[in-house]
Amino acid sequence: MNKTSKMPRARNPATVFLICLFCVCALLGQFPAEAKEEQLVITGSSTMAPLVSEMGKRFESLHTGTRIDVQAGGSSRGIADVLNGLADIGMASRALKAQENDLYGVVIAHDGVTVILHSNNPIQALTDDQIKGIYIGVITNWKTVGGLDAPITVVNKAEGRSTLELFLHYFTLSNRDIKAHVVIGDNEQGIKTVAGNPHAIGYVSIGTAQYDATHGVPIRLLPLRNIPATLKTVREGTFPLSRPLTLVTKSSPAGLMKIFIDFARSSQVHDLILKQYFVPLQG
């Protein structure tokens, strides 16, 4: 009995072509890669970190496929991370120093630094000499400056904080001169320390302090040289202890770094700057 041979069904030429193309592409590794998320790592100033975090969230919502990773740690960390390639952008709540001229800094807003007391402390103002005397340990009791008979708790900033550098520069001191009882890191830690001790004195960002004082935290912002520590006096340039908020890169920013920095300087984030009680570049 003869068996009928079964012939293989001919493939569609188009199907054969696609199979061959698939094999060639697989061998050559020519398939399109999946779109990768673009990321910026930004580290540094604890004063700037909450603001830049909010800017980052808004930027991500407007630029699909981007991620902005913001980490605090102090202005010195931001500078060091940029120099060592650990961050794309550093945050420094001060101007660049002469020895940092090889870096590229862009100011995105302004801030002031002020002395704070507990709101129950009856002292309404201190002279520069009195503040300096307290911090170097010459004045140790509030009654010496017209306050209660109580020892003064001196709260100082940790090394590497730009607030410390600005304070020392203004009062012509070195950190070795300071007789501190408490050393703190970021602004919120300083505010919590003073808010928890009626006899403490500290200094922090005006922006952070003004926000907390208007939201029930028991602190008082002291004037300097009879000029109130307010957003308005910083904007006018009359408050004596003020500073720029700076984004720092290793070289002139390009690509996603430039797009983000331009965004951080634009009117698109003025509301975020004002919510943090900083002063925008315009308006």
C-alpha positions in Angstrom: 0.0 0.0 0.0 1.4 3.3 -1.0 1.6 6.1 1.6 1.1 9.6 0.4 4.0 11.8 1.4 3.1 14.9 3.3 4.7 18.1 1.9 5.5 20.9 4.4 3.2 23.9 4.0 5.0 26.8 2.3 5.5 29.8 4.6 4.3 33.2 3.7 7.4 35.2 2.3 6.6 38.1 4.6 6.7 35.8 7.7 10.0 34.3 6.6 11.5 37.8 6.2 10.4 38.9 9.7 11.8 35.7 11.2 15.1 36.3 9.5 15.2 39.9 10.5 14.5 39.0 14.1 17.3 36.5 14.1 19.8 39.0 12.6 18.8 41.7 15.0 19.1 39.3 18.0 22.6 38.3 16.8 23.7 41.9 16.3 22.0 43.3 19.4 20.2 45.9 17.4 16.9 45.9 19.2 15.9 49.4 20.5 16.8 49.7 24.2 14.0 50.6 26.6 13.9 54.3 27.4 16.0 54.9 30.5 14.9 57.2 33.3 17.1 60.4 33.5 18.2 61.2 37.1 19.8 64.1 38.8 21.4 63.6 42.3 21.4 66.9 44.3 23.0 67.1 47.7 24.0 69.7 50.3 22.4 72.5 52.2 19.7 71.5 54.7 18.3 75.0 54.3 17.7 74.5 50.6 16.8 70.8 50.6 13.0 71.2 51.4 12.7 73.9 48.7 14.7 72.0 46.0 12.8 68.8 46.9 9.5 70.5 46.1 11.0 72.0 42.9 12.1 68.4 42.0 8.6 67.0 42.4 7.1 69.7 40.2 9.9 69.2 37.6 9.2 65.4 37.5 5.5 66.1 36.9 6.4 68.3 33.9 9.2 66.1 32.5 8.1 62.4 32.1 10.9 59.9 32.7 13.0 62.1 35.0 13.9 61.7 38.7 15.3 64.3 41.0 17.0 62.8 44.1 17.6 65.5 46.8 19.7 64.7 49.9 20.6 67.1 52.7 23.9 67.1 54.7 25.1 70.7 54.7 26.6 73.0 52.1 30.1 71.5 52.5 28.8 68.1 51.6 27.1 69.6 48.4 30.4 71.1 47.3 32.4 68.0 48.1 30.0 65.7 46.4 30.1 67.8 43.2 33.9 67.8 43.2 34.1 64.1 43.8 31.4 63.2 41.2 29.0 61.9 43.8 26.3 64.5 42.9 25.3 66.2 39.7 24.3 69.4 41.6 25.3 70.7 45.0 23.2 73.0 47.2 25.1 75.8 49.0 23.2 78.3 51.1 26.0 80.9 50.6 28.1 82.4 47.8 31.0 80.4 46.4 34.3 81.1 48.1 37.4 82.3 46.3 39.0 78.9 46.4 35.8 77.4 44.7 36.1 79.6 41.6 36.6 76.6 39.4 33.1 75.5 40.2 30.0 77.0 38.6 27.3 78.6 40.9 23.8 79.8 40.1 21.7 81.7 42.6 18.1 80.7 42.7 16.8 82.7 45.7 17.9 84.6 48.8 17.7 84.0 52.5 18.6 85.6 55.8 20.0 84.3 59.1 18.7 85.5 62.4 19.1 84.9 66.1 16.2 83.2 67.8 15.0 82.9 71.4 12.1 81.1 73.1 8.9 83.1 72.9 8.7 83.2 76.7 12.1 84.9 77.0 11.3 88.6 77.7 14.3 89.9 75.7 13.1 91.7 72.6 16.4 92.7 71.1 20.2 92.2 71.6 23.0 94.3 70.2 25.7 92.7 68.1 28.2 93.1 71.0 25.7 91.3 73.4 25.2 88.4 71.0 28.9 88.1 70.5 29.5 88.2 74.2 27.0 85.4 74.8 28.6 83.2 72.2 32.1 83.6 73.4 31.1 83.0 77.0 31.6 86.5 78.4 27.8 86.9 79.1 26.4 83.7 80.7 23.2 84.9 82.5 20.2 86.5 80.9 20.0 89.1 83.7 23.2 90.7 82.4 21.3 91.8 79.3 18.1 92.7 81.0 16.4 89.3 81.2 15.6 86.8 83.8 18.1 85.5 86.3 18.8 82.3 84.4 21.9 80.7 82.8 22.1 81.1 79.0 22.1 77.9 76.9 24.2 78.6 73.8 23.2 76.6 70.7 25.7 76.6 67.9 25.8 75.0 64.4 28.0 72.1 63.5 31.1 72.4 61.3 30.3 72.4 57.6 27.1 74.3 57.9 27.0 77.5 55.8 24.8 79.2 58.5 27.7 78.8 60.9 30.2 80.3 58.4 27.9 83.3 57.8 27.4 83.8 61.5 31.1 83.6 62.3 32.0 86.0 59.4 29.4 88.5 60.5 30.6 88.6 64.1 34.3 88.2 63.2 34.7 85.0 65.2 36.2 81.6 64.7 34.5 78.5 65.7 37.1 78.0 68.4 35.9 81.1 70.1 32.3 79.8 70.6 31.4 78.4 74.0 28.5 76.2 73.0 26.4 74.0 75.2 24.5 72.4 72.3 25.7 71.8 68.7 23.0 71.1 66.2 22.8 70.3 62.5 19.9 71.6 60.4 17.6 74.5 61.0 14.7 72.5 62.3 16.9 70.8 64.9 18.0 74.3 66.1 14.5 75.6 66.2 13.3 72.5 68.2 16.2 73.0 70.6 15.3 76.6 71.3 11.6 75.9 71.4 12.2 73.3 74.0 14.4 75.5 76.3 13.2 78.9 77.5 16.7 80.0 78.3 18.4 79.0 74.9 19.7 81.1 72.1 20.4 80.0 68.6 20.6 81.2 65.0 18.9 79.8 62.0 17.5 80.6 58.5 14.9 83.4 58.6 12.8 81.5 56.1 12.5 78.4 58.3 12.2 80.3 61.5 9.5 82.7 60.2 7.5 79.8 58.9 7.7 77.9 62.2 7.0 81.0 64.3 3.8 81.7 62.3 2.7 78.1 62.7 2.7 77.8 66.5 6.3 77.0 67.3 7.3 79.1 70.4 10.3 81.0 69.1 11.0 84.7 68.5 13.1 86.1 65.7 15.4 88.9 67.0 16.2 92.0 64.9 19.8 92.8 64.0 20.9 96.5 64.2 17.2 97.4 64.8 16.2 95.8 61.4 13.5 93.2 61.7 14.3 89.7 60.6 11.6 89.4 57.9 11.2 88.3 54.3 10.6 91.9 53.4 13.9 93.2 54.8 15.8 90.4 53.1 14.1 91.2 49.8 15.0 94.9 50.2 18.6 94.0 51.0 18.5 95.9 54.3 18.8 92.9 56.7 22.6 92.7 57.6 22.9 88.9 57.8 21.6 87.5 54.4 22.9 85.1 51.8 22.3 83.7 48.3 20.9 80.2 47.8 23.1 78.6 45.2 23.0 75.6 43.0 26.6 74.4 42.2 27.9 72.3 39.3 31.4 71.2 38.4 31.3 73.1 35.1 28.8 75.2 33.1 25.6 73.1 33.3 24.3 71.3 30.2 21.6 68.9 29.3 19.2 67.9 32.1 21.2 69.9 34.7 20.8 73.1 32.8 17.1 72.4 32.2 16.5 71.9 35.9 18.6 74.9 37.0 16.8 77.2 34.5 13.5 75.8 35.9 14.7 76.6 39.5 15.3 80.2 38.5 12.0 80.7 36.7 8.7 82.1 37.7 7.3 78.6 37.6 8.6 78.0 41.1 8.1 81.4 42.7 5.2 80.1 44.8 7.4 77.3 46.1 10.1 79.8 47.1 7.6 82.0 48.9 6.0 79.1 50.7 9.5 78.3 52.2 9.8 82.0 53.2 12.7 82.7 50.9 13.0 85.6 48.4 12.6 84.9 44.7 15.0 86.5 42.2 12.2 88.6 40.8 8.8 89.8 41.9 
